[in-house]
Amino acid sequence: MHEPAEQVAPPDLDIGLPIEQLRPGITTLLGGDRERVQITVDAVNRRGKSFRCRVTGSPTLGAGGAVTGAILRMEVDGESRPSA
């Protein structure tokens, strides 16, 4: 598998999602080593409320099956959801 280009991400998105905790899973996807990863992290919504966030990622494939990127889906982990 090829090595993905090294990119520097900000420490958190403006919603308080800790990008550094997601980096290993994203790197795994971009390296073509797995078809899916799932990571649960502590995050903060735009109103300042803490919650557990489940992030599921899948690689995007181009011509010939080469990995061209990744799609990340984020959702509240658990029964309580932050108010919008």
C-alpha positions as CSV (number, residue, x, y, z in Angstrom):
1,M,0.0,0.0,0.0
2,H,1.1,3.6,-0.6
3,E,1.8,6.1,2.2
4,P,-0.8,8.9,2.3
5,A,0.6,12.4,2.2
6,E,1.2,13.9,5.6
7,Q,-1.2,16.7,6.4
8,V,-1.4,18.8,9.5
9,A,-5.0,19.1,10.8
10,P,-6.2,21.7,13.3
11,P,-6.4,20.3,16.9
12,D,-10.2,20.5,16.9
13,L,-13.0,21.4,14.5
14,D,-15.2,24.4,15.6
15,I,-17.7,21.9,17.0
16,G,-15.1,20.5,19.4
17,L,-14.3,17.3,17.5
18,P,-10.7,16.1,18.5
19,I,-9.1,15.5,15.1
20,E,-5.9,14.1,16.5
21,Q,-7.9,11.2,18.0
22,L,-9.3,10.5,14.5
23,R,-6.0,10.6,12.6
24,P,-5.0,6.9,13.1
25,G,-8.3,5.7,11.7
26,I,-8.2,8.1,8.8
27,T,-4.7,7.1,8.0
28,T,-5.7,3.4,8.0
29,L,-8.5,4.1,5.6
30,L,-6.3,6.2,3.2
31,G,-3.7,3.4,3.3
32,G,-6.2,0.9,2.0
33,D,-5.8,-1.3,5.0
34,R,-9.4,-1.5,6.1
35,E,-12.9,-1.0,4.5
36,R,-14.3,0.7,7.6
37,V,-13.2,2.2,10.9
38,Q,-15.3,3.3,13.9
39,I,-14.0,5.5,16.6
40,T,-15.9,7.1,19.6
41,V,-14.5,10.3,21.0
42,D,-15.6,13.0,23.5
43,A,-16.7,16.1,21.7
44,V,-18.4,19.5,22.4
45,N,-21.3,20.8,20.3
46,R,-21.7,24.4,19.2
47,R,-23.6,25.3,22.4
48,G,-20.8,24.0,24.6
49,K,-22.4,20.8,25.7
50,S,-20.2,17.7,25.9
51,F,-21.2,14.5,24.2
52,R,-19.8,11.2,23.0
53,C,-19.4,11.2,19.2
54,R,-19.2,8.0,17.1
55,V,-17.3,8.6,13.9
56,T,-17.5,5.9,11.2
57,G,-15.3,6.1,8.2
58,S,-15.1,4.4,4.8
59,P,-12.6,4.9,1.9
60,T,-13.7,6.3,-1.4
61,L,-12.4,4.3,-4.4
62,G,-11.5,5.5,-7.8
63,A,-10.8,3.8,-11.1
64,G,-9.2,0.4,-10.5
65,G,-10.2,0.3,-6.9
66,A,-7.5,2.8,-5.7
67,V,-8.3,4.7,-2.5
68,T,-8.9,8.4,-3.4
69,G,-10.2,9.7,-0.1
70,A,-12.5,8.9,2.9
71,I,-16.0,9.7,4.0
72,L,-16.6,10.3,7.7
73,R,-20.0,10.0,9.3
74,M,-20.5,11.6,12.8
75,E,-23.3,10.8,15.1
76,V,-24.2,11.1,18.8
77,D,-23.2,7.9,20.6
78,G,-25.9,6.9,23.1
79,E,-29.5,7.7,23.6
80,S,-29.4,11.4,24.6
81,R,-28.9,13.8,21.7
82,P,-27.8,17.4,22.1
83,S,-30.5,19.9,21.3
84,A,-30.1,21.7,17.9
